[in-house]
Amino acid sequence: MTATPCSLSWQALGLEQTLAAVLPELIQLRRHIHRHPELSGHEQQTAALVAGELRRWGWQVREGVGRTGVLAELGPEQGLDGLPAPLVALRVDMDALPVEERTGLDYASTQQGLMHACGHDLHTAVGLGVAYLLAELAERHPELLTARVRLLFQPAEETAQGAAWMKADGAMDGVAALFGVHVFPSLAAGTIGVRSGSLTAAAGELEVEVLGEGGHGARPHQSTDAIWIAARVVSGLQEAISRRLDALHPVVVSFGRIEGGKAFNVIADHVRLLGTVRCLDTDVHAQLPGWIEDTVQALCRGHGGEARVRYRLISPPVHNDPALTELVAEAGVELLGRPQVQWLEQPSLGAEDFAELLDGTRGTMFRLGGGGASGLHAVAQQQLRSRRSGPAGGDWRAHLEPAALDGAAPVRQRPWLRGLLALSSPLLILLALLVLLQRRGVDRIPALPALLIGTGLLVTSAVGRRRRRRELLAALRHDGDV
């Protein structure tokens, strides 16, 4: 008789042993990628490595999707009902940052001024781990892979361009559901964070040129001081936000760069401001370019100057599908226990171009705990402390709820499950997703393809276990947002 999902467990599928066997290779791949970081849009070597591994494992691979992106597919093209099989996708990103690495690790970046400080090297390894385990599953139990799986290895997330590039090349054509995961250092290791609805903000890039009239520093009254006017623009925008916009729909404007002046005793006639604008409400965000233009022009004219304002949309907000988010959350609760699954109360005002891929497609992104409170990109330059995204030693077991499955015996009474605790909490999420397949799908999307997300978590955590010797992603002091 053909095996059914109801008759199979993680252990029966043999994937536990498969993971144990492939982990050393995945760790070496991740370290190689970390040693050789590549900037956004220049991920040629990383993409070549990814494509080669995917082909070796039997995936159908397309290179050059979105310039330097890689697309791979596995699974049936036709479902059991004779209709086209649903297509489920996982996206991981590959690019690094222009950050100098000072970690002292033996696999530190060999490229001066470049570093995987946002964890995309780990994401790439996660994607490869997913690919390997799904290939093994398809070979051993092809009847279980009832959907076609597409992996998107995306370039240029840090510049918020890669998702649009891949989409323009057809990467999202036919996709019924999209999953994504990103390490999140603000969550404790061994936990995941989920949120329905808004996860990240819409974001834009703002450039303001303030035009004045130069003069001698001793006689400012005979000139139009562009630096003074620029200072009024910076502070005036903040004041206008609090007085002119609805406080129930928060807007954040932050200037990160200011250029102007040529000498200490010369009144500047030109100042350039560069900043970012963030907002959760898409309707409000659509009105912001015009509102900012009017406000800046009024501030400059009121002080005798002029302005040129340019605004560029970076990314729309990530909006998580409630049903798919609930699927991931239930999977975590099933076997990790409720304390290990955190429903995030607030969205992030960071940006993620994962949102570009969600246009017209259901999807969800969730957070993988990376160890504790941490900072952003700049902090990655500091000497790093030991951190891991796997289970926090043996203490995390105390947080497991005693019962894992509806009507099932407590964890302590099921030796096959108890043995899994030694691997990682993400491994349990993978098992929970497999169990969920016994009970339901999401419309025509089977729950099993969602296990690729759990597989990614599994690999993330298993790699994290090796960091107990001050290794791997101690550098993750960035919340994954642009």
Number of C-alpha atoms within 10 A of each C-alpha: 3 7 10 11 18 12 10 15 16 19 14 10 15 14 17 15 11 14 20 13 11 14 15 14 13 22 22 14 20 23 19 17 27 27 20 21 29 24 20 22 22 18 21 17 14 24 21 16 13 26 22 12 15 23 13 11 15 17 23 15 17 13 17 14 21 24 18 24 31 25 26 22 20 20 23 19 15 14 15 11 7 8 9 13 21 22 24 25 27 23 22 25 27 35 30 28 20 17 18 18 23 15 19 10 14 9 17 20 23 13 16 11 12 20 30 29 29 28 26 29 29 30 26 27 26 27 28 25 25 23 26 23 21 25 20 18 18 18 12 13 16 14 17 19 21 22 26 20 28 25 26 25 30 32 34 27 26 23 18 23 19 28 30 21 21 25 17 13 15 13 24 23 12 12 20 17 23 27 25 20 25 24 29 29 28 20 23 21 26 26 27 30 25 23 23 21 15 18 26 28 27 26 27 22 18 20 19 23 21 27 23 25 17 18 18 14 16 10 11 14 10 13 17 21 27 29 22 16 25 28 13 16 21 17 10 15 19 15 11 12 17 12 10 10 14 11 10 7 13 15 21 14 19 15 15 9 10 16 12 17 17 11 9 9 12 16 26 25 20 24 22 20 20 16 17 18 24 26 26 25 17 14 10 17 22 13 10 19 18 11 14 21 16 12 15 24 18 15 20 22 12 11 16 15 21 20 23 14 18 14 18 13 16 21 26 25 30 28 23 25 20 14 16 23 20 16 19 28 23 19 27 31 22 22 28 30 20 18 14 24 23 18 15 16 11 10 17 19 22 19 26 27 26 30 25 22 20 24 14 11 17 19 27 29 29 24 25 27 26 33 26 15 12 17 13 16 19 12 16 24 16 12 13 20 12 14 24 32 34 31 26 20 13 9 8 17 16 8 12 17 17 15 18 22 16 7 7 10 12 14 19 12 12 11 9 14 19 12 12 16 19 14 19 25 32 30 28 26 28 26 25 27 27 24 24 24 19 16 10 14 17 12 8 11 19 20 23 24 29 28 25 26 26 26 27 30 33 26 31 28 27 27 26 26 21 16 18 14 10 15 21 27 28 23 30 29 27 22 23 23 20 19
